[in-house]
Amino acid sequence: MSVDGALLARRFADIIGGSRVLTDPEAMAAFQQDWRGRYRGSALAVLMPSSTQEVAALVKACVELQVAIVPQGGNTGLTGGAVAPDDRPAVILNLSRLNRIREVDARNNSLTVEAGCILAHAREAAEASQRQFPLLLGSVGSCEIGGLVSTNAGGTGVLRYGNMRELVLGLEVVLPDGRVWDGLRALRKDNAGYDLKQLFIGAEGTLGIVTAAVLKLHPQLNVSATAMVALAGVRQAVDLLRFMQEQVGNRIEAFEIMSRRQIELVLQHGHGLQSPMALDSPWYVLMEIADSSSQWDAVAELERTLEAAFDHDLLSDAVVATDVAKARRIWELRHNLSEANRHAGFTVSNDTSVPVSRLPEFIDRVTERIEQQLAGAQVCHAGHIGDGNIHVIAVLSRAVHATAEQCEAAATQVNLIVHAASVELGGSISAEHGIGRMHVARLERFKPALDLQMMRTLKQAFDPMNLMNPGKILRA
């Protein structure tokens, strides 16, 4: 179907003004690809509305013109979910200008923000009212709330607080026909029929466009302690987590595992980062315990617990941070992981989950298979051991995989190995990054037929013209 680009631009300019309709290829370039440069699209225009009403008007115009819509936030995703399709007319609807903090209700422990609000700004707004919004991940300074909702983001705090499904109280959504659904409820308990907001959390913009969210806040943490721990294996890490939970309860703020090879890559490409301890063990855990009570001595509690864990042969060495700066340096090893791996080579990062008890078997299985089947692959691991979501990261030599075609073939092979192993062990092919464009075919391969049928039924009911982010999650 051919589309008159000039006519299209004028129509959108009538709604939001010509300066917020980008059609120049150079101006659109940064919006047309994912941040890793792996996926590129071909949108007719980039639209930058600044209100829910403008989003609704743009969606109605796209319906009339039969132009597909790709919602986009900070564009920090890892599966190509915010890139325009190549096979049909489409526009990118970037929500970064919808960035207002609408309300902080400290007494209700809730925060209402628009979809373009950067995660760091949402966290700052909560802190200004002596509260915290606990979601935290490496792209905290650039990822936006709408994208985090639409991908059901996780991060390092899932063990204690859950992912976005547990952190969202209500949503405002522009539906595929341009109507606005006002589901901005700040309620913990609402049993009046279907929980409609959950349909849009993790839907990657395929059922509607999230324009605002009510987020759940928690008491501000006043004391914390961080440590880096050396271990012999993944099984010891699982046992250490259970031991820590028995000793300090739900005060475990984060519990992240990293393989030695992964830390070495971060140090090599991390612009001066240093490890606080010698890297002479195969595995390391980065942990933090915290509480809102200033009466609790977190450092003493962590030291006591780690000493007991050492006596139980659950760890071989540990370093406890004695101040905030040292704690920050420990966590920089985790939060600089994606950027460091990007510089190390062609990186294939997986996002699977398995039951926590089966993590040791899963890690051994995928590492052996990847190293056997792909020449020169460095297999690294990092992730959230408390929820069974360890990222398997294959760093492939550009000398071996020199062309784009060779890289994509290798990525397909790695993904199949990891996904097959996760399903074999009762897991999922995606824990927090989503399906996007990358995993559509593998979702069809590994998801039960009835699950796919129900998903397609939902898509057809909400978006019969298939205009909302086509080709993501489900085949267009």
Salt bridges, closest charged atoms under 4 A:
GLU54 OE1 - ARG20 NH1 2.96
GLU64 OE1 - ARG11 NH2 2.82
ASP86 OD2 - ARG437 NH2 3.87
GLU114 OE2 - ARG100 NH2 2.58
GLU114 OE2 - ARG102 NE 3.19
GLU172 OE1 - ARG102 NH2 3.14
ASP177 OD2 - ARG179 NE 2.71
ASP182 OD1 - ARG185 NH1 3.96
ASP195 OD1 - LYS197 NZ 2.85
GLU253 OE1 - ARG160 NH1 2.83
GLU256 OE1 - ARG334 NE 2.79
GLU256 OE2 - HIS384 ND1 2.77
ASP291 OD1 - ARG251 NE 2.98
GLU301 OE2 - ARG304 NH2 3.02
GLU339 OE2 - ARG342 NH2 2.77
GLU339 OE2 - HIS343 NE2 3.17
ASP351 OD1 - HIS391 ND1 3.66
GLU361 OE1 - ARG358 NH2 3.48
GLU361 OE2 - ARG365 NH2 2.56
GLU371 OE2 - ARG261 NH1 3.49
GLU408 OE2 - ARG38 NE 3.17
GLU424 OE1 - ARG365 NH1 2.69
GLU424 OE1 - ARG369 NH2 3.40
GLU432 OE2 - HIS384 NE2 2.88
GLU432 OE2 - HIS391 NE2 3.07
GLU444 OE1 - ARG475 NH2 2.73
ASP463 OD2 - LYS459 NZ 2.78
